[in-house]
Amino acid sequence: TAVLDSTRWSAIRLREGDVVVATWGKSGTTWVLQIVVQLLRGAPDGFDMRAAVWPEFRIRPYEEMMGETEAQRGRRIFKTHLPVEALGIEPGVKYIHVGRDARDVVWSAYNHQAGFTPSVIEAFNELPGRLGPPVTYPPGDVRDSYLYFLEQGMMPGFALAHYWRHVQGWWDVRGLPNVLLVHFNSLKAGMGGEIRRIARFLGVEIEESGWPAILEHCGFDYMRRLSGNSEPLKGAFKEGGSTFFHKGTNGRWREVLSAQEIARCETVAAQNLTPECAHWLATGELVGAR
């Protein structure tokens, strides 16, 4: 698309112990990446948008991305918005898929897209080799984007992979020993427990003396405050980090949508997802979770 190119992964040789955080955008990607950074790097102070490599992101020069990837030592951290069939699963690599209710995703994605600076939209659209429609601002209000999303499975003017197929694909590989599902609702309800679950999956033993720092550094307020110093965010969003970390809340759609429009999401989910996957996506409830 104008934003993503999965072929940029082709030259990357993943190593034993690497970690890939895989999401459809605005599902809690950065939150889980911060958790992984804290666990693998010993609870460092700060927030770094580039702590993880995002290979398919077309706006990042390919040679620069590859050079950084190859130069890293130790367990590397990757971010991706690719569906599993465009990425593949490598033995010895840990994959964390993050899910979030589709309605909350739309509300977060709308703010994200509406907050782009004109220069970053221009940069997306002028990259050579663009496929598909150009990146644009949302063509209406958030309700318009929501209704479009339900019919098309993506946001207007900012196409990622088809949302429902993306989620179902990662759900289908959840039984692999190197794949873990994490849900935004579960992080909101009990972040500490979810951090410990992620640590067990990654094989990381948490030093209890560092536990308070991990909890602080993974808090939304902490990340939002420090994101104001992020140069990439300043250039990409009109209000920098405060746009990227807008509210971090769920359920804002209840104030805008009718009961019928709310229920329509459940109908569309049932048409595109297996019942168990649809239930997990809407609630975060996962039977037999590690």
Salt bridges, closest charged atoms under 4 A:
ASP18 OD2 - ARG76 NH2 2.73
ASP45 OD1 - HIS217 NE2 3.10
GLU64 OE2 - ARG50 NH1 3.73
GLU64 OE2 - ARG60 NE 2.47
GLU68 OE1 - ARG60 NH2 2.40
ASP101 OD2 - ARG103 NH2 2.85
GLU151 OE2 - ARG264 NH2 3.25
GLU194 OE1 - ARG197 NH2 2.96
GLU208 OE1 - ARG196 NH2 3.21
GLU231 OE2 - LYS234 NZ 3.46
GLU261 OE2 - ARG143 NH2 2.43
GLU266 OE2 - ARG103 NH1 3.39
GLU285 OE1 - HIS279 NE2 2.64
